[in-house]
């Protein structure tokens, strides 16, 4: 697939790496800086997923390079900019479409798994 198609076709980026998915989910709720993203992922996964600094900042760089995230010009209005060194990230339009496509893909996978489980249980009845 050409680089141009990859830049516009969300399906071409699927399936997402787990770290990419977790970061996109964290940023979907509003733009955040790295530490808040890390905390949100740990909270949402009840500590099962931890994005250590090298993984987190490498992932942020990869997502930005892929056009799924961009740096926000300023922190959210409800957050005082207490540290000018912080970089805040937000979803791009492509990032939003990729997250939606990945969500649909995972929903289909879960639906399939449930159907198979129901069929197996019915066969044992």
KOLTORSE-319864 format. One record per residue (C-alpha): x negated, z, y negated. Coordinates in nm, 3 decimals, always signed. Example, Ala and Ser with C-alpha at 12.3 -4.5 7.8 and 13.67 -1.06 7.14 Angstrom:
residues 2
- u / w / v
- -1.230 / +0.780 / +0.450 $
- -1.367 / +0.714 / +0.106 $
END
This chain:
residues 125
- u / w / v
- +0.000 / +0.000 / +0.000 $
- -0.133 / -0.086 / -0.342 $
- -0.235 / +0.182 / -0.588 $
- +0.047 / +0.069 / -0.821 $
- +0.310 / +0.124 / -0.547 $
- +0.166 / +0.467 / -0.466 $
- +0.203 / +0.556 / -0.833 $
- +0.574 / +0.471 / -0.839 $
- +0.699 / +0.520 / -0.482 $
- +0.747 / +0.890 / -0.398 $
- +0.781 / +0.811 / -0.026 $
- +0.424 / +0.678 / -0.020 $
- +0.291 / +1.029 / -0.086 $
- +0.480 / +1.194 / +0.200 $
- +0.442 / +1.409 / +0.392 $
- +0.292 / +1.646 / +0.138 $
- +0.011 / +1.881 / +0.224 $
- +0.143 / +2.237 / +0.245 $
- -0.054 / +2.353 / -0.061 $
- +0.080 / +2.058 / -0.263 $
- +0.439 / +2.144 / -0.168 $
- +0.400 / +2.511 / -0.257 $
- +0.244 / +2.434 / -0.595 $
- +0.509 / +2.175 / -0.681 $
- +0.783 / +2.421 / -0.590 $
- +0.624 / +2.688 / -0.809 $
- +0.595 / +2.456 / -1.107 $
- +0.945 / +2.309 / -1.061 $
- +1.091 / +2.623 / -1.218 $
- +0.896 / +2.574 / -1.539 $
- +0.539 / +2.526 / -1.641 $
- +0.293 / +2.795 / -1.536 $
- -0.075 / +2.867 / -1.530 $
- -0.274 / +2.899 / -1.210 $
- -0.248 / +3.274 / -1.157 $
- +0.131 / +3.271 / -1.195 $
- +0.154 / +2.979 / -0.950 $
- -0.056 / +3.174 / -0.700 $
- +0.163 / +3.485 / -0.739 $
- +0.485 / +3.288 / -0.704 $
- +0.368 / +3.121 / -0.383 $
- +0.267 / +3.454 / -0.231 $
- +0.597 / +3.612 / -0.334 $
- +0.811 / +3.325 / -0.206 $
- +0.630 / +3.319 / +0.129 $
- +0.617 / +3.698 / +0.157 $
- +0.238 / +3.681 / +0.164 $
- +0.217 / +3.430 / +0.451 $
- +0.067 / +3.166 / +0.221 $
- -0.219 / +3.260 / -0.006 $
- -0.375 / +3.006 / -0.234 $
- -0.727 / +3.129 / -0.293 $
- -0.886 / +3.009 / -0.619 $
- -1.079 / +2.717 / -0.468 $
- -0.768 / +2.588 / -0.290 $
- -0.540 / +2.649 / -0.586 $
- -0.755 / +2.485 / -0.851 $
- -0.855 / +2.201 / -0.619 $
- -0.486 / +2.140 / -0.549 $
- -0.399 / +2.150 / -0.920 $
- -0.672 / +1.894 / -0.985 $
- -0.554 / +1.667 / -0.701 $
- -0.190 / +1.687 / -0.810 $
- -0.287 / +1.606 / -1.168 $
- -0.501 / +1.313 / -1.054 $
- -0.214 / +1.186 / -0.837 $
- +0.018 / +1.197 / -1.139 $
- +0.247 / +1.467 / -0.999 $
- +0.147 / +1.736 / -1.250 $
- +0.028 / +1.728 / -1.606 $
- -0.112 / +1.989 / -1.837 $
- +0.144 / +2.124 / -2.081 $
- +0.047 / +2.129 / -2.446 $
- +0.136 / +2.497 / -2.483 $
- +0.271 / +2.787 / -2.279 $
- +0.648 / +2.818 / -2.237 $
- +0.826 / +2.948 / -2.547 $
- +0.904 / +3.280 / -2.381 $
- +0.538 / +3.345 / -2.290 $
- +0.296 / +3.463 / -2.555 $
- -0.029 / +3.267 / -2.541 $
- -0.250 / +3.566 / -2.479 $
- -0.543 / +3.363 / -2.347 $
- -0.620 / +3.023 / -2.496 $
- -0.833 / +2.933 / -2.192 $
- -0.527 / +2.918 / -1.967 $
- -0.404 / +2.577 / -1.864 $
- -0.033 / +2.542 / -1.807 $
- +0.098 / +2.280 / -1.565 $
- +0.434 / +2.108 / -1.539 $
- +0.590 / +1.847 / -1.313 $
- +0.579 / +1.486 / -1.419 $
- +0.871 / +1.254 / -1.356 $
- +0.687 / +1.125 / -1.047 $
- +0.619 / +1.483 / -0.935 $
- +0.988 / +1.563 / -0.960 $
- +1.079 / +1.255 / -0.754 $
- +0.813 / +1.333 / -0.492 $
- +0.936 / +1.693 / -0.460 $
- +1.293 / +1.568 / -0.419 $
- +1.186 / +1.313 / -0.154 $
- +0.987 / +1.576 / +0.037 $
- +1.284 / +1.813 / +0.023 $
- +1.509 / +1.544 / +0.173 $
- +1.248 / +1.469 / +0.442 $
- +1.223 / +1.836 / +0.539 $
- +1.601 / +1.879 / +0.538 $
- +1.631 / +1.586 / +0.780 $
- +1.367 / +1.741 / +1.003 $
- +1.546 / +2.078 / +1.006 $
- +1.879 / +1.905 / +1.078 $
- +1.719 / +1.724 / +1.372 $
- +1.567 / +2.047 / +1.506 $
- +1.903 / +2.224 / +1.485 $
- +2.079 / +1.935 / +1.659 $
- +1.824 / +1.943 / +1.941 $
- +1.861 / +2.321 / +1.980 $
- +2.239 / +2.294 / +1.994 $
- +2.214 / +2.016 / +2.251 $
- +1.972 / +2.222 / +2.465 $
- +2.195 / +2.529 / +2.444 $
- +2.502 / +2.323 / +2.537 $
- +2.315 / +2.183 / +2.838 $
- +2.241 / +2.535 / +2.965 $
- +2.598 / +2.656 / +2.928 $
END
